[in-house]
Amino acid sequence: MFKRLLPLLGFTLGVSLGAVTAPAQAAEQVEINFVSWGGAYTQSQVKAMIEPYQQQNPHVKINVIDYTGDLAQIRAQIDAGKVTWQIVDVTAQHGVSGCNEGLFEVLDGTSFPPGADGTPAEEDFIDGALLKCFIGNISWATVMAYNSRLVAGTPNSVADFWNVAKFAGKRGLRKVPSANIEWGLEAAGVARTDIYETLKDDAAIDTAFESLDKIKPHAVWWEAGAQPPQLLADGEVAFSTAWNGRLHNAIVNENQPIVMMWDTQIFDLDGFVVPKGAAHLDEIMTFLHFATGTKALAQATQYISYGPLRKSATPFIDPEILPHLPTAPDNFENALQYNVEWWADRLVELTERFNAWLAK
């Protein structure tokens, strides 16, 4: 009843005030290009963040653009002096490396609003979600999965993924070094808890590539997040690495015979950055404050199984959804979190080496 009265109350006030004051000047129309990864993930952002924001701010038009996560496009826009993207969803490691490179605007984490329970933003966001140029959005996992119609038994480890003799079939792998380096080491026998300590020795990188040599003849390389669930569903691969939210969508909404191997998960954060020189900074920040608020982050879980990065969001998440998030206790027990700083230091070098290795 109260919610229904609000529009009438607003109308009445508008009429009364209009009798004695000039009408307010219409807000200037603004267009913002919002760049994300596509598929179910972007749709979750459209439903939970973009559409509600545009309803409240009709002077803002938000254009949604898909990309593959490569910073080269941002770099090219900045170098050309023609920055056309205003908000870009990136991984935490790209948030750090791009910030260090000077690609992104500095964001004041202390300016973000408190959680719905009043907790200051600096305390409400989980560790690593508020960085110099990066505001966290979701927690997600890269996991291994298989098509249960093609694979007999219950593989549940990186070693099983590598074991093409026991579990035959092609393997989908993302065409980047991150995660593949860690999994390569694990397949070579390094314990999950020791991976980043082991990587302090450069010889460990050689070991990882030697391990990847063994899976390379069986690999099908993917670049866009929508590809691995489709590769699995079509039977083009028996196993694939993929983002858990894309797999959950294929399993729950499309009824695909896909099984996630949670013990293989590598846990990471995604968030928003603003390319250096982007127009409409004030409007961008207003949107980011809204999009990373408690309720918007919780609402996104209705559309994809990624975890919100505000602690205050948990009470607003459907209890039936909680077990499907990467941070659910059973899923998170053996999770490995990306070492963002390590990758920020080595990303360019290892990407070059990885691409050269692919070309051999």
VODREN-708494 format. One record per residue (C-alpha): residue in one letter; x, y, z. Coordinates in steps of 0.05 Angstrom, whole numbers. Layout:
<recs>
<rec rest="A" x="X" y="Y" z="Z"/>
...
</recs>
This chain:
<recs>
<rec rest="M" x="0" y="0" z="0"/>
<rec rest="F" x="55" y="49" z="19"/>
<rec rest="K" x="94" y="36" z="-45"/>
<rec rest="R" x="31" y="48" z="-86"/>
<rec rest="L" x="20" y="116" z="-52"/>
<rec rest="L" x="90" y="142" z="-69"/>
<rec rest="P" x="77" y="157" z="-144"/>
<rec rest="L" x="13" y="194" z="-126"/>
<rec rest="L" x="48" y="233" z="-72"/>
<rec rest="G" x="104" y="252" z="-120"/>
<rec rest="F" x="53" y="274" z="-172"/>
<rec rest="T" x="15" y="317" z="-122"/>
<rec rest="L" x="78" y="351" z="-98"/>
<rec rest="G" x="99" y="363" z="-170"/>
<rec rest="V" x="33" y="397" z="-186"/>
<rec rest="S" x="34" y="440" z="-124"/>
<rec rest="L" x="106" y="463" z="-133"/>
<rec rest="G" x="95" y="473" z="-207"/>
<rec rest="A" x="43" y="526" z="-191"/>
<rec rest="V" x="94" y="571" z="-157"/>
<rec rest="T" x="161" y="551" z="-188"/>
<rec rest="A" x="187" y="540" z="-258"/>
<rec rest="P" x="192" y="467" z="-281"/>
<rec rest="A" x="259" y="434" z="-267"/>
<rec rest="Q" x="305" y="432" z="-327"/>
<rec rest="A" x="308" y="363" z="-358"/>
<rec rest="A" x="373" y="326" z="-343"/>
<rec rest="E" x="422" y="324" z="-401"/>
<rec rest="Q" x="419" y="258" z="-439"/>
<rec rest="V" x="481" y="215" z="-427"/>
<rec rest="E" x="505" y="152" z="-461"/>
<rec rest="I" x="551" y="103" z="-425"/>
<rec rest="N" x="583" y="43" z="-459"/>
<rec rest="F" x="585" y="-15" z="-409"/>
<rec rest="V" x="633" y="-71" z="-430"/>
<rec rest="S" x="629" y="-141" z="-402"/>
<rec rest="W" x="638" y="-214" z="-419"/>
<rec rest="G" x="571" y="-230" z="-452"/>
<rec rest="G" x="522" y="-287" z="-443"/>
<rec rest="A" x="488" y="-303" z="-378"/>
<rec rest="Y" x="538" y="-261" z="-338"/>
<rec rest="T" x="524" y="-196" z="-376"/>
<rec rest="Q" x="449" y="-211" z="-373"/>
<rec rest="S" x="454" y="-216" z="-297"/>
<rec rest="Q" x="484" y="-146" z="-297"/>
<rec rest="V" x="431" y="-120" z="-344"/>
<rec rest="K" x="375" y="-146" z="-301"/>
<rec rest="A" x="403" y="-130" z="-232"/>
<rec rest="M" x="441" y="-65" z="-246"/>
<rec rest="I" x="430" y="-33" z="-314"/>
<rec rest="E" x="355" y="-37" z="-323"/>
<rec rest="P" x="338" y="-15" z="-252"/>
<rec rest="Y" x="388" y="43" z="-257"/>
<rec rest="Q" x="359" y="66" z="-324"/>
<rec rest="Q" x="288" y="63" z="-295"/>
<rec rest="Q" x="310" y="110" z="-239"/>
<rec rest="N" x="352" y="153" z="-286"/>
<rec rest="P" x="316" y="158" z="-353"/>
<rec rest="H" x="366" y="210" z="-379"/>
<rec rest="V" x="420" y="155" z="-380"/>
<rec rest="K" x="426" y="106" z="-437"/>
<rec rest="I" x="473" y="48" z="-423"/>
<rec rest="N" x="498" y="10" z="-484"/>
<rec rest="V" x="522" y="-61" z="-470"/>
<rec rest="I" x="583" y="-86" z="-507"/>
<rec rest="D" x="614" y="-156" z="-504"/>
<rec rest="Y" x="690" y="-168" z="-504"/>
<rec rest="T" x="738" y="-225" z="-488"/>
<rec rest="G" x="775" y="-194" z="-430"/>
<rec rest="D" x="835" y="-169" z="-468"/>
<rec rest="L" x="863" y="-102" z="-445"/>
<rec rest="A" x="891" y="-89" z="-515"/>
<rec rest="Q" x="827" y="-56" z="-537"/>
<rec rest="I" x="829" y="-8" z="-478"/>
<rec rest="R" x="902" y="6" z="-491"/>
<rec rest="A" x="889" y="21" z="-564"/>
<rec rest="Q" x="833" y="70" z="-548"/>
<rec rest="I" x="876" y="107" z="-499"/>
<rec rest="D" x="936" y="109" z="-546"/>
<rec rest="A" x="891" y="136" z="-602"/>
<rec rest="G" x="861" y="188" z="-556"/>
<rec rest="K" x="791" y="162" z="-572"/>
<rec rest="V" x="764" y="129" z="-509"/>
<rec rest="T" x="694" y="103" z="-525"/>
<rec rest="W" x="686" y="54" z="-466"/>
<rec rest="Q" x="664" y="82" z="-399"/>
<rec rest="I" x="658" y="21" z="-354"/>
<rec rest="V" x="693" y="-45" z="-364"/>
<rec rest="D" x="685" y="-109" z="-325"/>
<rec rest="V" x="754" y="-140" z="-313"/>
<rec rest="T" x="787" y="-192" z="-269"/>
<rec rest="A" x="823" y="-168" z="-207"/>
<rec rest="Q" x="891" y="-184" z="-238"/>
<rec rest="H" x="875" y="-140" z="-298"/>
<rec rest="G" x="850" y="-88" z="-250"/>
<rec rest="V" x="918" y="-86" z="-217"/>
<rec rest="S" x="962" y="-93" z="-279"/>
<rec rest="G" x="921" y="-42" z="-319"/>
<rec rest="C" x="923" y="7" z="-261"/>
<rec rest="N" x="998" y="-1" z="-256"/>
<rec rest="E" x="1003" y="13" z="-330"/>
<rec rest="G" x="961" y="76" z="-323"/>
<rec rest="L" x="902" y="50" z="-364"/>
<rec rest="F" x="848" y="64" z="-312"/>
<rec rest="E" x="822" y="122" z="-272"/>
<rec rest="V" x="835" y="120" z="-197"/>
<rec rest="L" x="771" y="103" z="-157"/>
<rec rest="D" x="761" y="128" z="-86"/>
<rec rest="G" x="738" y="66" z="-49"/>
<rec rest="T" x="718" y="108" z="12"/>
<rec rest="S" x="666" y="145" z="-30"/>
<rec rest="F" x="624" y="83" z="-41"/>
<rec rest="P" x="560" y="79" z="1"/>
<rec rest="P" x="555" y="35" z="63"/>
<rec rest="G" x="521" y="-32" z="61"/>
<rec rest="A" x="446" y="-40" z="73"/>
<rec rest="D" x="462" y="-54" z="146"/>
<rec rest="G" x="503" y="10" z="153"/>
<rec rest="T" x="572" y="-23" z="149"/>
<rec rest="P" x="623" y="24" z="117"/>
<rec rest="A" x="642" y="3" z="47"/>
<rec rest="E" x="715" y="-10" z="67"/>
<rec rest="E" x="691" y="-62" z="117"/>
<rec rest="D" x="632" y="-88" z="78"/>
<rec rest="F" x="670" y="-108" z="15"/>
<rec rest="I" x="712" y="-171" z="21"/>
<rec rest="D" x="788" y="-167" z="19"/>
<rec rest="G" x="814" y="-150" z="-50"/>
<rec rest="A" x="749" y="-120" z="-74"/>
<rec rest="L" x="768" y="-46" z="-65"/>
<rec rest="L" x="832" y="-31" z="-102"/>
<rec rest="K" x="863" y="33" z="-128"/>
<rec rest="C" x="828" y="30" z="-196"/>
<rec rest="F" x="780" y="-28" z="-185"/>
<rec rest="I" x="713" y="-36" z="-150"/>
<rec rest="G" x="692" y="-109" z="-139"/>
<rec rest="N" x="629" y="-138" z="-167"/>
<rec rest="I" x="627" y="-214" z="-161"/>
<rec rest="S" x="667" y="-274" z="-138"/>
<rec rest="W" x="672" y="-328" z="-190"/>
<rec rest="A" x="708" y="-393" z="-202"/>
<rec rest="T" x="742" y="-425" z="-260"/>
<rec rest="V" x="728" y="-499" z="-253"/>
<rec rest="M" x="736" y="-562" z="-293"/>
<rec rest="A" x="673" y="-598" z="-316"/>
<rec rest="Y" x="653" y="-657" z="-359"/>
<rec rest="N" x="597" y="-684" z="-401"/>
<rec rest="S" x="568" y="-743" z="-361"/>
<rec rest="R" x="543" y="-776" z="-425"/>
<rec rest="L" x="613" y="-780" z="-452"/>
<rec rest="V" x="653" y="-795" z="-388"/>
<rec rest="A" x="645" y="-857" z="-346"/>
<rec rest="G" x="658" y="-853" z="-272"/>
<rec rest="T" x="664" y="-791" z="-228"/>
<rec rest="P" x="728" y="-753" z="-243"/>
<rec rest="N" x="740" y="-699" z="-191"/>
<rec rest="S" x="811" y="-674" z="-195"/>
<rec rest="V" x="861" y="-639" z="-240"/>
<rec rest="A" x="898" y="-705" z="-246"/>
<rec rest="D" x="835" y="-736" z="-275"/>
<rec rest="F" x="827" y="-680" z="-325"/>
<rec rest="W" x="899" y="-693" z="-348"/>
<rec rest="N" x="889" y="-768" z="-350"/>
<rec rest="V" x="867" y="-778" z="-423"/>
<rec rest="A" x="883" y="-852" z="-419"/>
<rec rest="K" x="831" y="-865" z="-366"/>
<rec rest="F" x="782" y="-810" z="-387"/>
<rec rest="A" x="786" y="-804" z="-462"/>
<rec rest="G" x="764" y="-743" z="-502"/>
<rec rest="K" x="782" y="-672" z="-520"/>
<rec rest="R" x="795" y="-620" z="-467"/>
<rec rest="G" x="771" y="-548" z="-470"/>
<rec rest="L" x="821" y="-498" z="-443"/>
<rec rest="R" x="819" y="-422" z="-442"/>
<rec rest="K" x="870" y="-390" z="-488"/>
<rec rest="V" x="907" y="-353" z="-434"/>
<rec rest="P" x="964" y="-371" z="-386"/>
<rec rest="S" x="928" y="-357" z="-320"/>
<rec rest="A" x="896" y="-418" z="-288"/>
<rec rest="N" x="931" y="-462" z="-339"/>
<rec rest="I" x="998" y="-449" z="-305"/>
<rec rest="E" x="969" y="-466" z="-236"/>
<rec rest="W" x="933" y="-529" z="-262"/>
<rec rest="G" x="995" y="-550" z="-300"/>
<rec rest="L" x="1035" y="-549" z="-236"/>
<rec rest="E" x="981" y="-586" z="-198"/>
<rec rest="A" x="979" y="-639" z="-253"/>
<rec rest="A" x="1054" y="-646" z="-244"/>
<rec rest="G" x="1043" y="-663" z="-171"/>
<rec rest="V" x="1048" y="-597" z="-135"/>
<rec rest="A" x="997" y="-590" z="-78"/>
<rec rest="R" x="945" y="-535" z="-86"/>
<rec rest="T" x="968" y="-502" z="-22"/>
<rec rest="D" x="1040" y="-498" z="-48"/>
<rec rest="I" x="1028" y="-472" z="-118"/>
<rec rest="Y" x="1045" y="-398" z="-110"/>
<rec rest="E" x="1102" y="-413" z="-62"/>
<rec rest="T" x="1130" y="-461" z="-115"/>
<rec rest="L" x="1122" y="-407" z="-169"/>
<rec rest="K" x="1171" y="-362" z="-132"/>
<rec rest="D" x="1223" y="-406" z="-168"/>
<rec rest="D" x="1223" y="-393" z="-243"/>
<rec rest="A" x="1238" y="-466" z="-255"/>
<rec rest="A" x="1167" y="-480" z="-234"/>
<rec rest="I" x="1141" y="-443" z="-295"/>
<rec rest="D" x="1182" y="-491" z="-339"/>
<rec rest="T" x="1150" y="-549" z="-302"/>
<rec rest="A" x="1081" y="-521" z="-315"/>
<rec rest="F" x="1094" y="-514" z="-389"/>
<rec rest="E" x="1122" y="-585" z="-392"/>
<rec rest="S" x="1058" y="-609" z="-359"/>
<rec rest="L" x="1016" y="-569" z="-409"/>
<rec rest="D" x="1055" y="-603" z="-465"/>
<rec rest="K" x="1021" y="-668" z="-445"/>
<rec rest="I" x="950" y="-640" z="-451"/>
<rec rest="K" x="963" y="-596" z="-512"/>
<rec rest="P" x="950" y="-650" z="-565"/>
<rec rest="H" x="880" y="-660" z="-536"/>
<rec rest="A" x="863" y="-586" z="-526"/>
<rec rest="V" x="808" y="-545" z="-557"/>
<rec rest="W" x="822" y="-472" z="-540"/>
<rec rest="W" x="765" y="-425" z="-521"/>
<rec rest="E" x="764" y="-350" z="-513"/>
<rec rest="A" x="693" y="-327" z="-499"/>
<rec rest="G" x="656" y="-351" z="-436"/>
<rec rest="A" x="596" y="-378" z="-476"/>
<rec rest="Q" x="641" y="-428" z="-513"/>
<rec rest="P" x="658" y="-482" z="-462"/>
<rec rest="P" x="586" y="-499" z="-441"/>
<rec rest="Q" x="569" y="-504" z="-515"/>
<rec rest="L" x="630" y="-547" z="-530"/>
<rec rest="L" x="610" y="-594" z="-473"/>
<rec rest="A" x="536" y="-596" z="-493"/>
<rec rest="D" x="553" y="-610" z="-566"/>
<rec rest="G" x="602" y="-665" z="-547"/>
<rec rest="E" x="660" y="-631" z="-581"/>
<rec rest="V" x="699" y="-639" z="-517"/>
<rec rest="A" x="690" y="-689" z="-460"/>
<rec rest="F" x="720" y="-641" z="-408"/>
<rec rest="S" x="729" y="-567" z="-406"/>
<rec rest="T" x="750" y="-512" z="-360"/>
<rec rest="A" x="697" y="-458" z="-354"/>
<rec rest="W" x="668" y="-404" z="-309"/>
<rec rest="N" x="621" y="-433" z="-258"/>
<rec rest="G" x="565" y="-385" z="-273"/>
<rec rest="R" x="563" y="-405" z="-347"/>
<rec rest="L" x="563" y="-478" z="-327"/>
<rec rest="H" x="508" y="-468" z="-276"/>
<rec rest="N" x="465" y="-434" z="-329"/>
<rec rest="A" x="475" y="-493" z="-377"/>
<rec rest="I" x="460" y="-544" z="-323"/>
<rec rest="V" x="400" y="-511" z="-290"/>
<rec rest="N" x="368" y="-471" z="-345"/>
<rec rest="E" x="386" y="-513" z="-406"/>
<rec rest="N" x="386" y="-582" z="-373"/>
<rec rest="Q" x="453" y="-601" z="-402"/>
<rec rest="P" x="489" y="-665" z="-377"/>
<rec rest="I" x="547" y="-626" z="-347"/>
<rec rest="V" x="580" y="-640" z="-280"/>
<rec rest="M" x="624" y="-589" z="-245"/>
<rec rest="M" x="687" y="-612" z="-210"/>
<rec rest="W" x="688" y="-564" z="-151"/>
<rec rest="D" x="753" y="-590" z="-122"/>
<rec rest="T" x="789" y="-561" z="-183"/>
<rec rest="Q" x="764" y="-490" z="-173"/>
<rec rest="I" x="808" y="-429" z="-177"/>
<rec rest="F" x="774" y="-371" z="-144"/>
<rec rest="D" x="777" y="-299" z="-168"/>
<rec rest="L" x="742" y="-232" z="-166"/>
<rec rest="D" x="714" y="-189" z="-222"/>
<rec rest="G" x="699" y="-116" z="-217"/>
<rec rest="F" x="693" y="-51" z="-254"/>
<rec rest="V" x="746" y="-3" z="-280"/>
<rec rest="V" x="740" y="63" z="-317"/>
<rec rest="P" x="788" y="73" z="-376"/>
<rec rest="K" x="832" y="134" z="-370"/>
<rec rest="G" x="800" y="193" z="-405"/>
<rec rest="A" x="729" y="165" z="-405"/>
<rec rest="A" x="674" y="217" z="-411"/>
<rec rest="H" x="618" y="229" z="-361"/>
<rec rest="L" x="658" y="211" z="-298"/>
<rec rest="D" x="605" y="238" z="-250"/>
<rec rest="E" x="550" y="195" z="-282"/>
<rec rest="I" x="597" y="135" z="-284"/>
<rec rest="M" x="610" y="140" z="-210"/>
<rec rest="T" x="536" y="148" z="-194"/>
<rec rest="F" x="522" y="84" z="-233"/>
<rec rest="L" x="580" y="46" z="-200"/>
<rec rest="H" x="555" y="66" z="-131"/>
<rec rest="F" x="487" y="37" z="-149"/>
<rec rest="A" x="512" y="-25" z="-185"/>
<rec rest="T" x="558" y="-46" z="-127"/>
<rec rest="G" x="506" y="-33" z="-73"/>
<rec rest="T" x="483" y="-88" z="-27"/>
<rec rest="K" x="416" y="-102" z="-61"/>
<rec rest="A" x="440" y="-98" z="-133"/>
<rec rest="L" x="496" y="-148" z="-119"/>
<rec rest="A" x="448" y="-195" z="-83"/>
<rec rest="Q" x="397" y="-189" z="-139"/>
<rec rest="A" x="449" y="-210" z="-190"/>
<rec rest="T" x="452" y="-279" z="-158"/>
<rec rest="Q" x="380" y="-290" z="-182"/>
<rec rest="Y" x="408" y="-294" z="-253"/>
<rec rest="I" x="477" y="-325" z="-245"/>
<rec rest="S" x="512" y="-364" z="-191"/>
<rec rest="Y" x="569" y="-315" z="-175"/>
<rec rest="G" x="579" y="-291" z="-105"/>
<rec rest="P" x="568" y="-217" z="-86"/>
<rec rest="L" x="629" y="-182" z="-56"/>
<rec rest="R" x="592" y="-145" z="-1"/>
<rec rest="K" x="582" y="-183" z="64"/>
<rec rest="S" x="517" y="-146" z="75"/>
<rec rest="A" x="488" y="-179" z="12"/>
<rec rest="T" x="482" y="-249" z="43"/>
<rec rest="P" x="415" y="-238" z="79"/>
<rec rest="F" x="385" y="-217" z="12"/>
<rec rest="I" x="405" y="-280" z="-26"/>
<rec rest="D" x="354" y="-335" z="-38"/>
<rec rest="P" x="373" y="-394" z="8"/>
<rec rest="E" x="363" y="-441" z="-51"/>
<rec rest="I" x="417" y="-403" z="-90"/>
<rec rest="L" x="470" y="-400" z="-35"/>
<rec rest="P" x="495" y="-472" z="-44"/>
<rec rest="H" x="510" y="-459" z="-117"/>
<rec rest="L" x="557" y="-401" z="-104"/>
<rec rest="P" x="633" y="-412" z="-108"/>
<rec rest="T" x="639" y="-392" z="-35"/>
<rec rest="A" x="590" y="-443" z="-9"/>
<rec rest="P" x="628" y="-485" z="43"/>
<rec rest="D" x="627" y="-551" z="6"/>
<rec rest="N" x="648" y="-517" z="-59"/>
<rec rest="F" x="701" y="-474" z="-27"/>
<rec rest="E" x="737" y="-526" z="15"/>
<rec rest="N" x="794" y="-538" z="-34"/>
<rec rest="A" x="790" y="-472" z="-73"/>
<rec rest="L" x="854" y="-438" z="-95"/>
<rec rest="Q" x="851" y="-362" z="-98"/>
<rec rest="Y" x="888" y="-327" z="-154"/>
<rec rest="N" x="949" y="-290" z="-131"/>
<rec rest="V" x="932" y="-224" z="-163"/>
<rec rest="E" x="998" y="-190" z="-147"/>
<rec rest="W" x="1039" y="-248" z="-176"/>
<rec rest="W" x="999" y="-247" z="-240"/>
<rec rest="A" x="1003" y="-171" z="-245"/>
<rec rest="D" x="1079" y="-177" z="-245"/>
<rec rest="R" x="1082" y="-235" z="-294"/>
<rec rest="L" x="1021" y="-228" z="-339"/>
<rec rest="V" x="1053" y="-194" z="-399"/>
<rec rest="E" x="1115" y="-239" z="-398"/>
<rec rest="L" x="1075" y="-303" z="-390"/>
<rec rest="T" x="1023" y="-284" z="-442"/>
<rec rest="E" x="1079" y="-275" z="-493"/>
<rec rest="R" x="1110" y="-342" z="-473"/>
<rec rest="F" x="1042" y="-376" z="-474"/>
<rec rest="N" x="1025" y="-350" z="-543"/>
<rec rest="A" x="1093" y="-372" z="-570"/>
<rec rest="W" x="1082" y="-440" z="-539"/>
<rec rest="L" x="1014" y="-445" z="-573"/>
<rec rest="A" x="1044" y="-429" z="-640"/>
<rec rest="K" x="1095" y="-485" z="-637"/>
</recs>
